[in-house]
Amino acid sequence: MLFANIAKKKNTRNPLFPFTWPPPPGQNFSMKPKPAAAVILLRDSPEGPQVLLAKRSPTSPFMPSRHVFPGGNARPGERPEFAAIRELWEEAGVVLAKGRQWPEPTVLHTARSRLAEANLVDVLQEIGLRPAVEDLAAYSVWTTPSARPIRFQTTFFLALLPPGQEPSPDGTEVVELVWKRPAQALEENTAGRLHLGPPQVRILAELSVAESAEELMGAAASGQLVHVSPVMWTGKDGVRVVLLPWDKDYPLGRPSCPVLGRPVEPLRASRIVCIAGQWLPYAP
């Protein structure tokens, strides 16, 4: 567990950090989630580590116009690591690969355009590269609540921005890329200047405790992979509440009282509530 590892180094405790919990009784998981992968790309700045956020197209069928981590569906038989590297390259133009000689930008651009149809390994081999799976650190696995019409089981990986590379949006699935410190992204989400998804609200809160990108990578590499299976409840007025596994009402699958809770610091949240289109950290 990433936060648990960092907290141990800093001699602090976080009793709210998630453990692996089973789905609550009575939840309908009839629609099997599709495997997916995403990359939490990191770089250091004078103010602390930054994370790359990708703004999805407003026409996207999943999280339209939300700021998320670059990622998407895994293809049949595709390893999560390969799916993560492929999606990062396709959506953000960052290539996690190794080879004897780095290709020219025009070669990489042409190869990137083929990723929608071609196999990642084949595309890289043709330009003298291989997937750098060793540069990924598995962080957590989130399963979309069963109440959603489109569901994924997404493996999130941490990775450092390779030297000499600059992200660029594909202009189709992703319309904008921004670097933000985790705490900064959460503040801008609360203010309505960014529009995060529920997993991003929680994950960014966890990342905000670190002082460097290397610290995050080291903690993830030595920690336990955490599985998070939230549940989502929608009220009669359309208000949506995502209950995280350590929320007291998680076994019920819904808030136990009409009051949805209270806003809290992101790292202390046990539920994420959608208020006027913004997913915000709450607690009972």
PyMOL commands that set and color helices and strands:
alter all, ss='L'
color gray80, all
select helices_A, chain A and resi 2-9+80-92+105-113+120-126+133-135+182-190+198-207+213-222+250-252+266-268
alter helices_A, ss='H'
color red, helices_A
select strands_A, chain A and resi 34-43+50-56+67-68+71-73+97-98+130-131+137-143+152-160+174-180+226-228+231-234+240-243+262-263+271-275+278-283
alter strands_A, ss='S'
color yellow, strands_A
deselect
rebuild
show_as cartoon
